[in-house]
Amino acid sequence: MAQRYVVIDLETTGNSPKKGDRIIQFAAVVIENDKIVDEYSTYLQPEQSISIFIEELTGINNDTVKDAPLFEEVAERICALLEGACFVAHNVLFDLSFLKEELERCGYEPFYGSTIDTVELAKILKPTADGYKLNQLAKEENLEHPRPHQADSDAYVTALLLLQLKKKLYSLPVMTLKKLYKLSYSLKSEIAELIDELLTAKLSKAERHNPAIETFRGLAFKKVQPAIANSEKIPEFPFSEKEKVDRMKKAFPDFEARKGQLAMMDTVYHSFVQEQHSIIEAGTGIGKSLGYLLPAAYFAKQQDTPVVISTYTLQLQEQLLSTEVPKLKEILPFSIHVVLLKGRANYLSLAKFERALRGKEDNYETALTKMQILVWLTETETGEKDELHFNKRRRAFLEQNQE
């Protein structure tokens, strides 16, 4: 029988049930067979005043809850909703601790079942995300979230997020899921049970070969597709001043010819063709970047060979990639492919990482880091570690396993 998930969100008078803070809004969304089948939400009378801060955050004030039921009036229904279900929330310990206090206060057994924290699950499955707040994740997943910090809206969006993350988890290669399952016992919520459920479903039928995935010593990673040679007709290098000016006006409509820049283009192009060195001194404002990029692009295309541009500073490197290259693409009458070449220290060593996976002493941070990397390997096209927005401890793990 498929697992039943109940996604919970609460709004409260504060963040500490032990200090007497109470629930002012409860919302639940029930998921069965990967479909939302039921919803329930209610305001609750907290028997204490709602602060201005909470009112501004949630839009809920004392008048909103004036005639709302007490928690004890809805406790039985909440228990019925949670019976036999997996408790899901975005930062699950917060919601679970409040419910535990209220249920025990009203004479009911607290929830002892399995939990899934969608923050934890999102960290695993979205390792390159900038942040894991619900509104950030909703925006990334194109989920409509009209009323942040309202429990009914938050619970519904969290339910949609769970379904999205579950779908992504299921799409991972079996060898990746098996490694995630082994590591998941070090997590704070019972994500191991979710992975086990999906693994069982995948293993019940033959796994289809994914041509976009390669393997190395039991690791699955995204296959880099080779550049496809095109049959574009390559025009001759624009030797005349008029040809160059006409080309430059494609990106700069008000372009005015600068003799030094145009002469530099010719010099650089001849240096490539004649396999000679050139040393060029050019003043500020002459347009040096395009002065060497344009002839380099023509030569690379004509000879079907890469050209390496080396810069003295990272600032210039960034300027070329973000500003000059996009303009160059507008100028050229053919397509070009530009990549940034980095040193070995910017990349993960698959051999070292595979050995690290065999280690058995995994604390929470290490296990989570390994899980994030396993997922990232199936989707990265560059392999650059900077794609992973890790904290200091997880970054240290990366440094230990770099090329």
ABEGO torsion letter per residue (X at the ends): XBBBBBBBBBBBABABAAAGBBBABBBBBBBBGGBBABBBBBBBBAGBBBBAAAAAAAGBBAAAAAABBBAAAAAAAAAAAABGBBBBBBGAAAAAAAAAAAAAAAGBBBBABBBBBAAAAAAAABAABABABAAAAAAAAGBBBABBGBAAAAAAAAAAAAAAAAAAAAABBAAAAAAAAAAAAABABBAAAAAAAAAAAAAABBBBBBAABBBBGGBBBBBBBBBBBBABBBBBBBABAAAAAAAAAAABAABBBBAAAAAAAAAAAAAAAAGBBBBBBBBBGAGAAAAAAAAAAAAAAAAGBBBBBBBABAAAAAAAAAAAAAAAAAABABBBBBBBBBBAAABBBAAAAAAAAABABBBAAAAAAAAAAAAAAAABAAGBAAABBBBAAAAAAAAAABX
